[in-house]
Amino acid sequence: MALKDLFFLEGKDAKIKSSQEALNNGFAMVHQEFALFPNLSIAENIKVKKEHTLEFTDRFFPKHLSKLDTQKNHEDSKNILK
């Protein structure tokens, strides 16, 4: 059995068919470089493509142009690293 086949979700063998399905089920890869983007902090690298944005700016701009909620992103990153 290859390592790619060893996924468990809530104690049961999970058949993950795509990277998006893995992400949707809470699986993520921790890249083994010092940083994915050297100009970003550890917290920012953890939240890449999963950033929280401020609800106020979300009302006026598309998500990718909205202002990042830095505090919430850092709190999430701290919880992930616990």
FENRA-V26557 format. One record per residue. N is the residue number from 0. RES is the residue in one small letter. SS is DSSP state (@ for helix, = for strand, . for the rest). OMEGA is omega in radians with two decimals (none if undefined). NEAR is the number of other C-alpha atoms within 10 Angstrom. Layout:
BEGIN
N;RES;SS;OMEGA;NEAR
N;RES;SS;OMEGA;NEAR
END
This chain:
BEGIN
0;m;.;3.13;5
1;a;.;3.13;5
2;l;@;-3.12;6
3;k;@;-3.13;8
4;d;@;-3.05;11
5;l;.;3.09;11
6;f;.;3.11;14
7;f;=;3.12;12
8;l;=;-3.08;12
9;e;.;3.06;6
10;g;.;-3.12;7
11;k;=;3.09;8
12;d;=;-3.12;11
13;a;.;3.08;14
14;k;.;-3.12;14
15;i;.;-3.05;18
16;k;.;-3.14;8
17;s;.;3.11;9
18;s;@;3.11;12
19;q;@;3.09;12
20;e;@;3.10;12
21;a;@;3.12;16
22;l;@;3.14;12
23;n;@;-3.14;10
24;n;.;3.06;12
25;g;.;3.08;9
26;f;.;3.09;15
27;a;.;3.12;12
28;m;.;3.01;9
29;v;.;-3.10;8
30;h;.;-3.04;10
31;q;.;3.00;7
32;e;.;3.09;8
33;f;.;3.08;8
34;a;.;3.06;14
35;l;.;3.09;16
36;f;.;-3.03;12
37;p;.;-3.13;10
38;n;.;3.13;9
39;l;.;3.07;12
40;s;.;3.08;13
41;i;@;-3.14;16
42;a;@;-3.14;17
43;e;@;3.11;19
44;n;@;3.13;18
45;i;@;-3.04;24
46;k;.;-3.13;15
47;v;.;-3.14;13
48;k;.;3.12;9
49;k;.;-3.03;10
50;e;.;2.96;20
51;h;.;3.09;19
52;t;=;-3.13;18
53;l;.;-3.11;15
54;e;@;-3.12;13
55;f;@;-3.12;10
56;t;@;3.09;14
57;d;@;-3.12;15
58;r;.;-3.03;10
59;f;.;-3.05;10
60;f;.;2.98;11
61;p;.;-3.06;9
62;k;@;-3.08;16
63;h;@;3.09;11
64;l;@;-3.10;11
65;s;.;3.14;17
66;k;.;3.14;16
67;l;=;3.03;17
68;d;.;-3.04;13
69;t;@;-3.12;15
70;q;@;-3.13;10
71;k;@;3.11;14
72;n;@;3.12;20
73;h;@;3.10;19
74;e;@;3.11;11
75;d;@;-3.13;16
76;s;@;3.10;17
77;k;@;3.13;13
78;n;@;3.11;9
79;i;@;-3.08;10
80;l;@;3.13;8
81;k;.;none;5
END
